[in-house]
Amino acid sequence: MPKVLVIEDDEALLQNLATNLRSEGFTVSTAVDGQAGLEKIRAETPDLIILDIMLPKLDGLTICRMVRHDTSIAHIPIIMITARGTEIDKIVGLESGADDYVVKPFGLGEVLARVRAVMRRSPGQLVVQQDELISNDLRLNLTGRRVFKGDDEVKLSNKEFDLLTELMRNRSAVLSRDLILTKVWGYDYFVDKRTVDVHIRWLREKLEDDPSDPRRIVTVRGVGYRFEG
């Protein structure tokens, strides 16, 4: 049964979310401050994190960044909830590594729909047509979900791995952001398209010799991205 960790300091909202998630069949764990939440993330490795930005002891943005920089938990999807609703706050949330962003006040139906959409997607969803994809010194092992640049292994999150897989499988073809959302995230309604740009930037930082002048993953302005090898 999928486990969701809800980190929220508003106890009424926390219990409401927990009750509704349990009624949907999820196992739910909770924390009311950031430090306790981070400890539970590391101890329990949940399948999804619902994370408030404004938390005592440790704020949600810091937690999000810490999760994304820890390879043992970096794959866990994060839905961020907050009372803030400005454009810049959304960008900061996505840049910190959030997969989705919900602004308070929100309907529980909306949150549950986002949770279900994230949970429908599993790491092994892509169809395996061959065991490895190879391009120059880059080697992607599909069954082991490992990536090597030369002799060095490159640590990727699940979404980064699936995004790279889709790009490599369609080498030289331009993939739009909408198509990438559909193929990699499995849905295109709830995720902000800018999360594609954020994940592309992370891939470039890990794979390109010069991320500021990318040669492997090229931007096609106004359209999307193309993998050149």
N, CA, C and O of each residue as an XYZ file, in Angstrom:
916
protein
N       0.853     -1.197      0.000
C       0.000      0.000      0.000
C       0.889      1.249      0.000
O       1.753      1.369      0.869
N       0.709      2.183     -0.944
C       1.574      3.362     -1.021
C       1.523      4.192      0.255
O       0.467      4.356      0.867
N       2.686      4.713      0.645
C       2.769      5.515      1.865
C       2.976      6.981      1.510
O       3.858      7.327      0.725
N       2.143      7.839      2.105
C       2.257      9.278      1.923
C       2.645      9.910      3.252
O       2.036      9.623      4.283
N       3.655     10.767      3.227
C       4.049     11.524      4.411
C       3.554     12.958      4.247
O       3.906     13.635      3.281
N       2.738     13.416      5.191
C       2.221     14.784      5.172
C       2.953     15.583      6.256
O       2.921     15.225      7.433
N       3.608     16.660      5.845
C       4.332     17.529      6.783
C       3.636     18.882      6.771
O       3.764     19.647      5.815
N       2.896     19.172      7.839
C       2.031     20.352      7.899
C       1.838     20.743      9.358
O       1.519     19.896     10.193
N       2.032     22.039      9.672
C       1.936     22.462     11.070
C       0.520     22.866     11.477
O       0.256     23.053     12.665
N      -0.390     23.003     10.524
C      -1.796     23.249     10.841
C      -2.427     21.888     11.128
O      -2.710     21.123     10.206
N      -2.644     21.592     12.397
C      -3.051     20.235     12.775
C      -4.437     19.863     12.262
O      -4.695     18.695     11.971
N      -5.337     20.849     12.147
C      -6.668     20.549     11.610
C      -6.564     20.131     10.145
O      -7.178     19.152      9.721
N      -5.773     20.895      9.373
C      -5.572     20.559      7.966
C      -4.831     19.234      7.830
O      -5.148     18.417      6.965
N      -3.844     19.032      8.694
C      -3.062     17.791      8.674
C      -3.961     16.572      8.870
O      -3.863     15.595      8.128
N      -4.826     16.634      9.860
C      -5.693     15.499     10.139
C      -6.734     15.298      9.044
O      -7.110     14.169      8.730
N      -7.194     16.402      8.468
C      -8.157     16.314      7.372
C      -7.535     15.633      6.150
O      -8.146     14.759      5.535
N      -6.313     16.047      5.810
C      -5.597     15.426      4.701
C      -5.350     13.949      4.981
O      -5.576     13.097      4.121
N      -4.883     13.654      6.192
C      -4.574     12.267      6.552
C      -5.811     11.377      6.462
O      -5.751     10.267      5.934
N      -6.921     11.870      6.978
C      -8.171     11.086      6.954
C      -8.607     10.800      5.526
O      -8.980      9.674      5.196
N      -8.560     11.819      4.684
C      -8.998     11.645      3.296
C      -8.048     10.762      2.502
O      -8.489      9.982      1.658
N      -6.762     10.873      2.760
C      -5.796     10.016      2.072
C      -5.980      8.555      2.482
O      -5.894      7.653      1.649
N      -6.232      8.331      3.769
C      -6.466      6.950      4.236
C      -7.726      6.375      3.602
O      -7.777      5.190      3.275
N      -8.747      7.221      3.429
C      -9.977      6.740      2.803
C      -9.766      6.382      1.343
O     -10.551      5.634      0.761
N      -8.688      6.924      0.742
C      -8.343      6.605     -0.644
C      -7.439      5.378     -0.741
O      -7.062      4.956     -1.835
N      -7.095      4.809      0.421
C      -6.303      3.586      0.414
C      -4.821      3.768      0.652
O      -4.057      2.813      0.509
N      -4.389      4.975      1.015
C      -2.983      5.217      1.284
C      -2.652      4.981      2.755
O      -3.487      5.201      3.631
N      -1.446      4.538      3.011
C      -0.905      4.551      4.369
C      -0.348      5.942      4.598
O       0.406      6.451      3.768
N      -0.707      6.562      5.706
C      -0.333      7.959      5.931
C       0.492      8.105      7.201
O       0.149      7.574      8.257
N       1.597      8.846      7.067
C       2.421      9.235      8.198
C       2.416     10.751      8.253
O       2.293     11.404      7.216
N       2.547     11.328      9.450
C       2.449     12.783      9.571
C       3.574     13.351     10.428
O       4.188     12.655     11.237
N       3.819     14.636     10.220
C       4.770     15.383     11.045
C       4.314     16.831     11.088
O       3.805     17.353     10.096
N       4.495     17.488     12.239
C       3.996     18.858     12.407
C       5.094     19.906     12.368
O       4.803     21.095     12.496
N       6.347     19.502     12.195
C       7.428     20.471     12.020
C       8.453     19.912     11.035
O       8.489     18.711     10.767
N       9.279     20.803     10.505
C      10.199     20.410      9.452
C      11.256     19.410      9.873
O      11.587     18.499      9.113
N      11.790     19.567     11.076
C      12.841     18.659     11.529
C      12.311     17.235     11.682
O      12.942     16.273     11.244
N      11.142     17.118     12.312
C      10.531     15.789     12.468
C      10.178     15.207     11.104
O      10.304     14.003     10.884
N       9.737     16.067     10.194
C       9.396     15.600      8.860
C      10.594     15.057      8.119
O      10.509     14.001      7.493
N      11.716     15.764      8.179
C      12.931     15.305      7.505
C      13.407     13.971      8.076
O      13.850     13.093      7.336
N      13.313     13.827      9.393
C      13.706     12.559     10.028
C      12.816     11.416      9.540
O      13.298     10.307      9.312
N      11.509     11.687      9.378
C      10.600     10.637      8.903
C      10.856     10.296      7.436
O      10.748      9.138      7.033
N      11.194     11.304      6.647
C      11.524     11.034      5.241
C      12.675     10.041      5.159
O      12.616      9.070      4.405
N      13.715     10.290      5.937
C      14.903      9.434      5.890
C      14.644      8.058      6.502
O      15.196      7.058      6.044
N      13.810      8.010      7.531
C      13.570      6.736      8.210
C      12.551      5.866      7.477
O      12.662      4.640      7.481
N      11.557      6.500      6.849
C      10.436      5.750      6.279
C      10.469      5.635      4.760
O       9.824      4.751      4.196
N      11.214      6.520      4.086
C      11.262      6.572      2.615
C       9.862      6.423      2.024
O       9.568      5.413      1.385
N       8.996      7.416      2.227
C       7.621      7.321      1.720
C       7.581      7.349      0.192
O       8.568      7.681     -0.465
N       6.424      6.995     -0.353
C       6.239      7.014     -1.805
C       5.900      8.411     -2.320
O       6.045      8.694     -3.509
N       5.454      9.272     -1.426
C       5.099     10.647     -1.789
C       5.174     11.518     -0.545
O       4.844     11.077      0.556
N       5.608     12.754     -0.730
C       5.655     13.731      0.361
C       4.729     14.895      0.017
O       4.824     15.473     -1.066
N       3.833     15.234      0.946
C       3.041     16.462      0.838
C       3.641     17.419      1.861
O       3.638     17.138      3.060
N       4.154     18.549      1.385
C       5.052     19.372      2.198
C       4.614     20.837      2.218
O       4.533     21.483      1.174
N       4.333     21.353      3.415
C       4.038     22.774      3.567
C       5.342     23.566      3.499
O       6.389     23.079      3.924
N       5.277     24.792      2.961
C       6.491     25.619      2.904
C       6.800     26.222      4.276
O       7.933     26.146      4.751
N       5.799     26.814      4.901
C       6.019     27.509      6.169
C       5.882     26.536      7.332
O       4.772     26.211      7.754
N       7.012     26.076      7.843
C       7.035     25.098      8.929
C       7.963     25.562     10.039
O       8.953     26.242      9.768
N       7.664     25.208     11.286
C       8.609     25.487     12.364
C       9.838     24.579     12.272
O       9.773     23.467     11.749
N      10.946     25.078     12.789
C      12.221     24.359     12.914
C      12.982     24.224     11.596
O      14.191     24.448     11.554
N      12.280     23.860     10.518
C      12.945     23.713      9.223
C      11.886     23.944      8.149
O      10.877     23.241      8.107
N      12.118     24.933      7.279
C      11.067     25.258      6.303
C      11.029     24.266      5.149
O      11.984     23.528      4.909
N       9.904     24.266      4.440
C       9.683     23.288      3.386
C      10.647     23.396      2.223
O      11.053     22.375      1.667
N      11.028     24.617      1.837
C      11.972     24.776      0.725
C      13.324     24.144      1.054
O      13.944     23.503      0.206
N      13.771     24.333      2.294
C      15.037     23.735      2.713
C      14.937     22.209      2.699
O      15.850     21.525      2.236
N      13.827     21.681      3.207
C      13.625     20.228      3.195
C      13.658     19.709      1.762
O      14.304     18.701      1.475
N      12.960     20.402      0.867
C      12.888     19.986     -0.534
C      14.293     19.914     -1.142
O      14.630     18.942     -1.817
N      15.097     20.932     -0.903
C      16.465     20.945     -1.441
C      17.300     19.817     -0.844
O      18.076     19.178     -1.555
N      17.148     19.570      0.444
C      17.914     18.513      1.098
C      17.544     17.138      0.549
O      18.409     16.284      0.353
N      16.255     16.935      0.302
C      15.802     15.665     -0.271
C      16.403     15.473     -1.660
O      16.893     14.390     -1.982
N      16.368     16.512     -2.475
C      16.848     16.397     -3.852
C      18.367     16.209     -3.941
O      18.873     15.753     -4.966
N      19.082     16.551     -2.892
C      20.530     16.380     -2.894
C      20.986     15.119     -2.169
O      22.185     14.883     -2.021
N      20.035     14.312     -1.720
C      20.348     13.041     -1.057
C      19.917     11.917     -1.992
O      18.722     11.681     -2.170
N      20.886     11.222     -2.590
C      20.569     10.235     -3.634
C      19.686      9.097     -3.127
O      19.011      8.449     -3.926
N      19.674      8.842     -1.835
C      18.862      7.736     -1.310
C      17.372      8.078     -1.257
O      16.534      7.179     -1.188
N      17.039      9.363     -1.289
C      15.632      9.780     -1.199
C      15.243     10.777     -2.295
O      14.101     11.236     -2.333
N      16.173     11.112     -3.179
C      15.932     12.150     -4.188
C      14.810     11.805     -5.157
O      14.238     12.688     -5.796
N      14.495     10.508     -5.264
C      13.470     10.063     -6.215
C      12.046     10.310     -5.735
O      11.108     10.205     -6.525
N      11.864     10.636     -4.454
C      10.516     10.719     -3.884
C       9.786     11.955     -4.425
O      10.310     13.063     -4.311
N       8.592     11.796     -5.010
C       7.836     12.958     -5.484
C       7.410     13.848     -4.322
O       7.103     13.366     -3.231
N       7.397     15.158     -4.576
C       7.006     16.129     -3.554
C       5.923     17.051     -4.102
O       6.101     17.690     -5.138
N       4.795     17.111     -3.389
C       3.759     18.101     -3.676
C       3.842     19.159     -2.585
O       3.668     18.854     -1.405
N       4.106     20.391     -2.976
C       4.291     21.462     -2.001
C       2.980     22.224     -1.821
O       2.302     22.556     -2.794
N       2.630     22.497     -0.549
C       1.431     23.288     -0.272
C       1.825     24.530      0.510
O       2.710     24.491      1.365
N       1.152     25.634      0.202
C       1.523     26.894      0.820
C       0.399     27.900      0.713
O      -0.476     27.784     -0.144
N       0.431     28.895      1.596
C      -0.538     29.983      1.530
C      -0.117     31.019      0.502
O      -0.910     31.878      0.117
N       1.123     30.938      0.061
C       1.607     31.899     -0.930
C       1.111     31.519     -2.323
O       0.957     30.338     -2.634
N       0.865     32.519     -3.150
C       0.347     32.198     -4.464
C       0.926     33.029     -5.591
O       0.393     33.012     -6.700
N       2.005     33.757     -5.336
C       2.565     34.589     -6.391
C       3.394     33.749     -7.356
O       3.818     32.639     -7.033
N       3.613     34.298     -8.535
C       4.374     33.603     -9.578
C       5.770     33.260     -9.096
O       6.253     32.155     -9.342
N       6.432     34.192     -8.408
C       7.808     33.955     -7.976
C       7.879     32.844     -6.942
O       8.847     32.083     -6.924
N       6.862     32.733     -6.073
C       6.848     31.667     -5.077
C       6.725     30.300     -5.741
O       7.348     29.333     -5.303
N       5.916     30.223     -6.804
C       5.789     28.963     -7.523
C       7.112     28.569     -8.167
O       7.513     27.406     -8.131
N       7.781     29.553     -8.756
C       9.062     29.275     -9.406
C      10.076     28.802     -8.388
O      10.803     27.841     -8.637
N      10.135     29.474     -7.228
C      11.071     29.067     -6.174
C      10.777     27.640     -5.728
O      11.700     26.852     -5.524
N       9.492     27.302     -5.575
C       9.128     25.945     -5.185
C       9.589     24.915     -6.195
O      10.147     23.885     -5.819
N       9.362     25.181     -7.482
C       9.790     24.257     -8.527
C      11.299     24.166     -8.598
O      11.853     23.079     -8.761
N      11.973     25.316     -8.475
C      13.436     25.329     -8.520
C      14.033     24.544     -7.352
O      15.136     24.008     -7.460
N      13.309     24.479     -6.245
C      13.803     23.732     -5.086
C      13.639     22.231     -5.264
O      14.193     21.448     -4.493
N      12.880     21.826     -6.276
C      12.746     20.400     -6.566
C      11.359     19.840     -6.399
O      11.169     18.628     -6.503
N      10.359     20.708     -6.136
C       8.990     20.210     -5.994
C       8.457     19.725     -7.338
O       8.783     20.287     -8.384
N       7.636     18.677     -7.302
C       7.017     18.148     -8.512
C       5.701     18.848     -8.820
O       5.275     18.909     -9.973
N       5.064     19.372     -7.785
C       3.795     20.057     -7.980
C       3.620     21.066     -6.852
O       4.367     21.043     -5.874
N       2.642     21.946     -6.984
C       2.509     23.096     -6.102
C       1.026     23.396     -5.932
O       0.329     23.625     -6.920
N       0.529     23.399     -4.686
C      -0.878     23.678     -4.411
C      -0.968     24.879     -3.477
O      -0.274     24.941     -2.463
N      -1.827     25.829     -3.826
C      -1.960     27.047     -3.034
C      -3.176     26.963     -2.123
O      -4.274     26.632     -2.569
N      -2.970     27.268     -0.829
C      -4.085     27.354      0.121
C      -4.893     28.614     -0.151
O      -4.319     29.625     -0.555
N      -6.212     28.588      0.059
C      -7.015     27.404      0.401
C      -7.269     26.556     -0.846
O      -7.432     27.083     -1.947
N      -7.302     25.257     -0.659
C      -7.518     24.369     -1.793
C      -8.591     23.346     -1.441
O      -8.856     23.089     -0.266
N      -9.198     22.774     -2.454
C     -10.168     21.712     -2.240
C      -9.461     20.384     -2.058
O      -8.468     20.105     -2.729
N      -9.968     19.573     -1.160
C      -9.344     18.269     -0.926
C      -9.405     17.395     -2.183
O      -8.517     16.577     -2.423
N     -10.454     17.577     -2.975
C     -10.554     16.813     -4.213
C      -9.410     17.109     -5.151
O      -8.902     16.215     -5.826
N      -9.001     18.373     -5.195
C      -7.882     18.759     -6.046
C      -6.593     18.083     -5.580
O      -5.840     17.539     -6.388
N      -6.348     18.123     -4.264
C      -5.135     17.505     -3.734
C      -5.125     16.002     -3.988
O      -4.106     15.442     -4.393
N      -6.269     15.349     -3.748
C      -6.341     13.903     -3.955
C      -6.132     13.541     -5.421
O      -5.516     12.521     -5.730
N      -6.647     14.380     -6.327
C      -6.436     14.124     -7.749
C      -4.960     14.227     -8.104
O      -4.452     13.424     -8.887
N      -4.273     15.203     -7.537
C      -2.836     15.353     -7.792
C      -2.062     14.170     -7.219
O      -1.142     13.652     -7.852
N      -2.443     13.750     -6.015
C      -1.775     12.607     -5.393
C      -1.964     11.351     -6.234
O      -1.005     10.622     -6.488
N      -3.185     11.098     -6.664
C      -3.448      9.910     -7.481
C      -2.670      9.954     -8.784
O      -2.164      8.931     -9.246
N      -2.574     11.137     -9.377
C      -1.842     11.271    -10.636
C      -0.368     10.945    -10.442
O       0.234     10.270    -11.277
N       0.212     11.419     -9.351
C       1.620     11.118     -9.075
C       1.815      9.633     -8.788
O       2.771      9.024     -9.269
N       0.912      9.055     -8.007
C       1.087      7.671     -7.594
C       0.819      6.677     -8.719
O       1.295      5.542     -8.674
N       0.053      7.101     -9.734
C      -0.173      6.203    -10.875
C       1.107      5.936    -11.639
O       1.236      4.923    -12.326
N       2.047      6.850    -11.512
C       3.292      6.709    -12.254
C       4.308      5.964    -11.404
O       4.636      6.395    -10.298
N       4.801      4.854    -11.915
C       5.819      4.079    -11.207
C       7.129      4.185    -11.951
O       7.124      4.494    -13.142
N       8.294      3.932    -11.277
C       9.594      4.058    -11.936
C       9.746      3.164    -13.150
O      10.514      3.491    -14.054
N       9.036      2.039    -13.199
C       9.237      1.114    -14.303
C       8.203      1.245    -15.400
O       8.000      0.305    -16.168
N       7.546      2.388    -15.493
C       6.442      2.536    -16.416
C       6.875      2.499    -17.879
O       6.115      2.032    -18.727
N       8.055      2.973    -18.189
C       8.492      2.992    -19.571
C       8.651      1.582    -20.111
O       9.102      0.685    -19.399
N       8.284      1.390    -21.356
C       8.404      0.073    -21.980
C       9.866     -0.192    -22.332
O      10.524      0.632    -22.968
N      10.358     -1.345    -21.913
C      11.747     -1.709    -22.181
C      11.825     -2.410    -23.530
O      11.274     -3.496    -23.711
N      12.505     -1.788    -24.459
C      12.668     -2.378    -25.775
C      14.070     -2.978    -25.934
O      14.276     -3.863    -26.764
N      14.999     -2.512    -25.165
C      16.348     -3.042    -25.165
C      16.949     -2.730    -23.804
O      16.469     -1.856    -23.083
N      17.992     -3.448    -23.466
C      18.532     -3.313    -22.120
C      19.305     -2.018    -21.926
O      19.325     -1.472    -20.823
N      19.944     -1.518    -22.982
C      20.769     -0.324    -22.835
C      20.567      0.639    -23.992
O      20.310      0.239    -25.127
N      20.690      1.913    -23.672
C      20.746      2.969    -24.674
C      22.133      3.583    -24.574
O      22.575      3.958    -23.488
N      22.817      3.686    -25.698
C      24.204      4.156    -25.702
C      24.355      5.287    -26.706
O      23.898      5.188    -27.844
N      24.998      6.359    -26.273
C      25.282      7.481    -27.155
C      26.635      8.061    -26.769
O      26.790      8.657    -25.703
N      27.614      7.877    -27.657
C      28.980      8.299    -27.376
C      29.444      7.682    -26.058
O      29.452      6.457    -25.933
N      29.831      8.495    -25.070
C      30.324      7.934    -23.807
C      29.219      7.795    -22.764
O      29.485      7.493    -21.601
N      27.972      8.020    -23.196
C      26.845      7.950    -22.268
C      26.133      6.617    -22.441
O      25.757      6.242    -23.552
N      25.950      5.901    -21.329
C      25.315      4.578    -21.373
C      24.213      4.525    -20.326
O      24.461      4.758    -19.143
N      22.991      4.215    -20.766
C      21.848      4.146    -19.878
C      21.361      2.704    -19.825
O      20.947      2.144    -20.840
N      21.413      2.107    -18.636
C      20.969      0.734    -18.431
C      19.532      0.766    -17.939
O      19.247      1.262    -16.849
N      18.621      0.225    -18.763
C      17.193      0.331    -18.472
C      16.755     -0.564    -17.319
O      16.018     -0.121    -16.439
N      17.199     -1.809    -17.316
C      16.738     -2.732    -16.276
C      17.333     -2.390    -14.919
O      16.669     -2.545    -13.894
N      18.563     -1.930    -14.904
C      19.194     -1.554    -13.640
C      18.943     -0.119    -13.245
O      19.261      0.293    -12.129
N      18.362      0.657    -14.177
C      18.090      2.085    -13.953
C      19.350      2.802    -13.482
O      19.358      3.501    -12.469
N      20.425      2.599    -14.265
C      21.704      3.233    -13.949
C      22.228      3.947    -15.196
O      21.979      3.518    -16.323
N      22.947      5.029    -14.975
C      23.513      5.813    -16.069
C      25.007      5.981    -15.838
O      25.453      6.262    -14.726
N      25.771      5.803    -16.910
C      27.222      5.945    -16.827
C      27.698      6.941    -17.874
O      27.268      6.904    -19.027
N      28.584      7.825    -17.457
C      29.276      8.725    -18.368
C      30.734      8.298    -18.366
O      31.471      8.575    -17.420
N      31.144      7.619    -19.434
C      32.446      6.975    -19.413
C      32.417      5.844    -18.402
O      31.527      4.995    -18.445
N      33.373      5.824    -17.500
C      33.422      4.789    -16.469
C      32.745      5.221    -15.176
O      32.663      4.440    -14.228
N      32.257      6.463    -15.130
C      31.688      7.006    -13.897
C      30.166      6.925    -13.910
O      29.519      7.305    -14.886
N      29.603      6.422    -12.807
C      28.149      6.376    -12.709
C      27.605      7.756    -12.347
O      28.155      8.453    -11.494
N      26.523      8.132    -13.008
C      25.850      9.407    -12.745
C      24.577      9.118    -11.964
O      23.717      8.369    -12.426
N      24.457      9.706    -10.790
C      23.283      9.475     -9.950
C      22.134     10.381    -10.391
O      22.250     11.606    -10.375
N      21.020      9.753    -10.787
C      19.844     10.497    -11.216
C      18.640     10.128    -10.360
O      18.534      9.009     -9.859
N      17.738     11.085    -10.204
C      16.451     10.779     -9.583
C      15.611      9.989    -10.580
O      15.974      9.891    -11.752
N      14.502      9.428    -10.131
C      13.638      8.657    -11.026
C      13.146      9.488    -12.199
O      13.162      9.023    -13.338
N      12.711     10.708    -11.934
C      12.209     11.545    -13.022
C      13.334     11.938    -13.975
O      13.134     11.963    -15.189
N      14.509     12.243    -13.441
C      15.638     12.555    -14.313
C      15.976     11.361    -15.203
O      16.258     11.523    -16.390
N      15.945     10.159    -14.621
C      16.250      8.954    -15.399
C      15.221      8.758    -16.509
O      15.589      8.499    -17.655
N      13.938      8.878    -16.180
C      12.895      8.669    -17.181
C      12.921      9.753    -18.257
O      12.656      9.480    -19.428
N      13.238     10.970    -17.860
C      13.359     12.056    -18.836
C      14.511     11.789    -19.796
O      14.365     11.951    -21.007
N      15.653     11.380    -19.258
C      16.798     11.069    -20.116
C      16.483      9.893    -21.039
O      16.864      9.897    -22.209
N      15.790      8.893    -20.508
C      15.404      7.740    -21.333
C      14.566      8.187    -22.527
O      14.807      7.767    -23.659
N      13.583      9.039    -22.263
C      12.701      9.509    -23.342
C      13.485     10.315    -24.370
O      13.261     10.180    -25.573
N      14.394     11.142    -23.904
C      15.207     11.941    -24.820
C      16.109     11.059    -25.671
O      16.211     11.258    -26.882
N      16.772     10.073    -25.036
C      17.697      9.216    -25.769
C      16.964      8.321    -26.763
O      17.465      8.067    -27.859
N      15.788      7.847    -26.386
C      15.014      6.999    -27.294
C      14.546      7.761    -28.533
O      14.264      7.164    -29.572
N      14.468      9.075    -28.409
C      14.004      9.903    -29.528
C      15.125     10.823    -30.006
O      14.898     11.991    -30.322
N      16.320     10.280    -30.053
C      17.491     11.068    -30.445
C      17.254     11.812    -31.763
O      16.755     11.252    -32.740
N      17.629     13.088    -31.752
C      17.528     13.998    -32.897
C      16.114     14.493    -33.158
O      15.914     15.356    -34.013
N      15.121     13.960    -32.432
C      13.750     14.453    -32.568
C      13.485     15.526    -31.520
O      13.974     15.438    -30.393
N      12.711     16.533    -31.894
C      12.362     17.587    -30.945
C      11.142     17.143    -30.147
O      10.105     16.805    -30.717
N      11.276     17.148    -28.819
C      10.161     16.788    -27.937
C       9.635     18.060    -27.271
O      10.388     18.787    -26.622
N       8.355     18.317    -27.436
C       7.755     19.488    -26.802
C       7.616     19.257    -25.304
O       7.668     18.120    -24.835
N       7.439     20.337    -24.562
C       7.230     20.210    -23.118
C       5.963     19.415    -22.819
O       5.940     18.603    -21.894
N       4.906     19.650    -23.604
C       3.660     18.912    -23.386
C       3.866     17.417    -23.589
O       3.356     16.606    -22.815
N       4.613     17.050    -24.627
C       4.862     15.639    -24.888
C       5.709     15.026    -23.777
O       5.458     13.900    -23.347
N       6.709     15.767    -23.318
C       7.559     15.270    -22.231
C       6.731     15.061    -20.966
O       6.893     14.050    -20.283
N       5.847     16.006    -20.648
C       4.990     15.856    -19.469
C       4.138     14.594    -19.580
O       3.999     13.841    -18.616
N       3.571     14.371    -20.762
C       2.717     13.208    -20.958
C       3.499     11.908    -20.855
O       3.035     10.952    -20.234
N       4.681     11.865    -21.457
C       5.481     10.644    -21.511
C       6.178     10.343    -20.185
O       6.236      9.192    -19.753
N       6.701     11.377    -19.552
C       7.540     11.169    -18.360
C       6.741     11.280    -17.072
O       6.905     10.463    -16.166
N       5.881     12.283    -16.984
C       5.093     12.455    -15.759
C       3.790     11.665    -15.818
O       3.176     11.402    -14.784
N       3.367     11.290    -17.013
C       2.174     10.478    -17.153
C       0.882     11.281    -17.168
O      -0.199     10.711    -17.314
N       0.981     12.582    -17.019
C      -0.185     13.461    -17.061
C       0.338     14.852    -17.362
O       1.511     15.138    -17.125
N      -0.518     15.717    -17.880
C      -0.035     17.046    -18.261
C      -0.907     18.181    -17.731
O      -0.773     19.330    -18.153
N      -1.805     17.841    -16.797
C      -2.714     18.883    -16.328
C      -2.224     19.546    -15.039
O      -2.298     20.767    -14.898
N      -1.737     18.757    -14.121
C      -1.432     19.283    -12.796
C       0.009     19.765    -12.643
O       0.296     20.532    -11.724
N       0.917     19.340    -13.510
C       2.312     19.726    -13.361
C       2.594     20.972    -14.179
O       2.232     21.047    -15.354
N       3.235     21.942    -13.565
C       3.638     23.153    -14.266
C       4.684     22.796    -15.314
O       5.628     22.056    -15.035
N       4.508     23.328    -16.521
C       5.441     23.002    -17.602
C       6.877     23.394    -17.278
O       7.818     22.824    -17.828
N       7.045     24.369    -16.383
C       8.397     24.797    -16.046
C       9.191     23.725    -15.307
O      10.419     23.788    -15.246
N       8.483     22.732    -14.740
C       9.219     21.661    -14.074
C      10.050     20.872    -15.080
O      11.076     20.298    -14.714
N       9.615     20.834    -16.363
C      10.432     20.202    -17.406
C      11.743     20.948    -17.558
O      12.805     20.329    -17.629
N      11.681     22.273    -17.607
C      12.892     23.076    -17.751
C      13.839     22.868    -16.571
O      15.056     22.797    -16.741
N      13.264     22.771    -15.379
C      14.079     22.564    -14.178
C      14.812     21.222    -14.257
O      16.005     21.149    -13.963
N      14.104     20.164    -14.655
C      14.726     18.841    -14.742
C      15.744     18.768    -15.874
O      16.758     18.081    -15.753
N      15.483     19.469    -16.967
C      16.473     19.538    -18.048
C      17.741     20.201    -17.537
O      18.846     19.750    -17.840
N      17.590     21.264    -16.765
C      18.773     21.952    -16.223
C      19.571     21.032    -15.308
O      20.802     21.017    -15.347
N      18.852     20.258    -14.476
C      19.555     19.320    -13.589
C      20.303     18.259    -14.390
O      21.435     17.911    -14.054
N      19.671     17.742    -15.455
C      20.354     16.753    -16.300
C      21.603     17.352    -16.930
O      22.651     16.707    -16.961
N      21.504     18.560    -17.426
C      22.653     19.212    -18.038
C      23.801     19.379    -17.036
O      24.969     19.199    -17.382
N      23.458     19.723    -15.799
C      24.496     19.895    -14.780
C      25.237     18.590    -14.514
O      26.412     18.602    -14.147
N      24.552     17.472    -14.698
C      25.156     16.174    -14.415
C      25.819     15.535    -15.637
O      26.723     14.711    -15.492
N      25.372     15.914    -16.845
C      25.823     15.202    -18.037
C      26.667     16.033    -18.992
O      27.499     15.490    -19.718
N      26.462     17.336    -18.997
C      27.173     18.178    -19.961
C      28.566     18.548    -19.448
O      28.759     18.756    -18.250
N      29.528     18.629    -20.362
C      30.860     19.111    -19.985
C      30.796     20.579    -19.581
O      31.498     21.011    -18.667
N      29.946     21.344    -20.272
C      29.726     22.749    -19.940
C      28.222     22.997    -19.951
O      27.654     23.253    -21.012
N      27.557     22.926    -18.782
C      26.093     23.089    -18.734
C      25.605     24.404    -19.323
O      24.466     24.486    -19.781
N      26.453     25.441    -19.319
C      26.042     26.727    -19.882
C      26.056     26.716    -21.406
O      25.480     27.599    -22.042
N      26.709     25.723    -21.988
C      26.762     25.570    -23.441
C      26.471     24.105    -23.783
O      27.364     23.383    -24.226
N      25.214     23.665    -23.577
C      24.887     22.248    -23.709
C      25.029     21.731    -25.137
O      24.615     22.387    -26.093
N      25.617     20.551    -25.263
C      25.780     19.901    -26.564
C      24.984     18.609    -26.665
O      24.651     18.168    -27.765
N      24.677     18.000    -25.523
C      23.908     16.755    -25.531
C      22.407     17.025    -25.618
O      21.716     16.469    -26.471
N      21.914     17.881    -24.732
C      20.484     18.201    -24.671
C      20.324     19.648    -25.108
O      20.688     20.575    -24.385
N      19.778     19.824    -26.299
C      19.732     21.132    -26.945
C      18.325     21.721    -26.843
O      17.334     21.011    -27.017
N      18.246     23.004    -26.564
C      16.965     23.707    -26.544
C      16.570     24.119    -27.953
O      17.362     24.727    -28.673
N      15.359     23.791    -28.342
C      14.790     24.277    -29.596
C      13.790     25.354    -29.209
O      12.679     25.058    -28.769
N      14.192     26.594    -29.374
C      13.439     27.714    -28.821
C      11.983     27.723    -29.293
O      11.693     27.603    -30.483
N      11.097     27.865    -28.340
C       9.678     27.932    -28.641
C       9.013     26.586    -28.874
O       7.804     26.514    -29.091
N       9.815     25.501    -28.827
C       9.257     24.181    -29.093
C       9.506     23.227    -27.932
O       8.564     22.748    -27.300
N      10.787     22.952    -27.652
C      11.109     21.983    -26.591
C      12.578     21.629    -26.586
O      13.429     22.518    -26.625
N      12.892     20.337    -26.537
C      14.277     19.893    -26.385
C      14.586     18.741    -27.338
O      13.704     17.976    -27.729
N      15.865     18.641    -27.700
C      16.328     17.592    -28.587
C      17.606     16.994    -28.030
O      18.504     17.726    -27.614
N      17.698     15.646    -28.019
C      18.907     14.977    -27.566
C      19.825     14.756    -28.763
O      19.433     14.148    -29.759
N      21.058     15.261    -28.650
C      22.033     15.128    -29.728
C      23.122     14.119    -29.421
O      23.909     13.766    -30.301
N      23.176     13.651    -28.184
C      24.185     12.648    -27.851
C      25.256     13.137    -26.931
O      26.161     12.380    -26.580
